[in-house]
Amino acid sequence: MGVTPGEAQIRPDRELAINPGQVSGAITGIGGKDPAVELDVVWIEAYQREQAQSLGYTVVDASTVVATHLSNILQEHAHELLGR
């Protein structure tokens, strides 16, 4: 109906480090907020994955981020997309 149900920027050359609230240190990268889970996130380089995981971050690749966000948008708006 002409309304944008969701919007985000993806960085396909990086991985997303999600702070679940119990990390033991900071990691450098491009910070932000994940709209799907409302947690602090950092876009990191692929070589930083192990370091981020050892600090307690949950790390996912860009394609998983897209799939998760798309799934959340579809779930939230299913009643608008499907009808009798």
VMD Tcl script that draws the C-alpha trace (Angstrom):
set ca {
  {0.00 0.00 0.00}
  {2.96 2.27 -0.54}
  {4.24 2.10 3.05}
  {7.78 0.91 3.78}
  {7.50 -1.75 6.53}
  {11.22 -1.82 7.28}
  {14.53 -0.40 6.22}
  {18.18 -0.96 7.11}
  {21.68 -0.69 5.71}
  {23.61 -3.87 4.99}
  {27.35 -4.15 4.67}
  {27.94 -7.26 2.54}
  {31.72 -7.07 2.94}
  {31.50 -7.27 6.76}
  {30.01 -9.43 9.50}
  {27.64 -8.31 12.22}
  {28.80 -8.65 15.83}
  {25.78 -8.49 18.13}
  {26.26 -7.51 21.76}
  {23.90 -9.76 23.76}
  {24.59 -7.63 26.84}
  {27.43 -9.60 28.40}
  {30.55 -8.89 26.37}
  {33.92 -8.66 28.09}
  {35.40 -5.94 25.89}
  {34.88 -3.67 22.92}
  {35.70 -4.35 19.30}
  {36.39 -1.79 16.60}
  {34.05 -1.43 13.64}
  {30.98 0.45 12.49}
  {28.52 0.67 15.38}
  {24.77 0.66 15.25}
  {21.53 -0.77 16.60}
  {19.89 -3.90 15.24}
  {16.24 -3.09 14.50}
  {15.20 -6.76 14.62}
  {16.47 -7.54 18.12}
  {17.03 -3.99 19.45}
  {20.60 -4.73 20.56}
  {23.86 -2.84 20.03}
  {25.81 -4.14 17.05}
  {29.15 -3.57 15.34}
  {29.90 -4.30 11.68}
  {33.36 -5.90 11.74}
  {35.86 -7.24 9.22}
  {35.81 -11.02 8.65}
  {39.25 -11.44 10.28}
  {37.84 -10.04 13.57}
  {35.23 -12.83 13.90}
  {37.17 -15.02 16.35}
  {38.19 -12.04 18.47}
  {34.58 -10.83 18.68}
  {33.32 -14.30 19.60}
  {35.97 -14.63 22.32}
  {34.72 -11.32 23.79}
  {31.16 -12.66 23.92}
  {29.65 -11.20 20.75}
  {27.32 -13.24 18.56}
  {28.68 -12.94 15.02}
  {26.60 -13.50 11.87}
  {27.30 -12.94 8.19}
  {25.46 -10.37 6.08}
  {23.20 -12.89 4.32}
  {21.95 -14.19 7.67}
  {21.22 -10.61 8.74}
  {19.11 -10.05 5.60}
  {17.24 -13.35 6.08}
  {16.53 -12.59 9.76}
  {15.27 -9.09 9.09}
  {13.13 -10.19 6.17}
  {11.63 -12.98 8.29}
  {10.82 -10.51 11.09}
  {9.17 -8.07 8.68}
  {7.09 -10.85 7.10}
  {5.97 -12.10 10.52}
  {5.01 -8.62 11.71}
  {3.06 -7.83 8.55}
  {1.69 -11.25 7.57}
  {-1.85 -10.15 8.33}
  {-1.47 -7.38 5.76}
  {0.04 -9.65 3.10}
  {-2.30 -12.62 3.46}
  {-6.04 -12.54 3.40}
  {-9.04 -14.64 2.65}
}
mol new
graphics top color blue
foreach p $ca { graphics top sphere $p radius 0.5 }
foreach p [lrange $ca 0 end-1] q [lrange $ca 1 end] { graphics top cylinder $p $q radius 0.2 }
display resetview
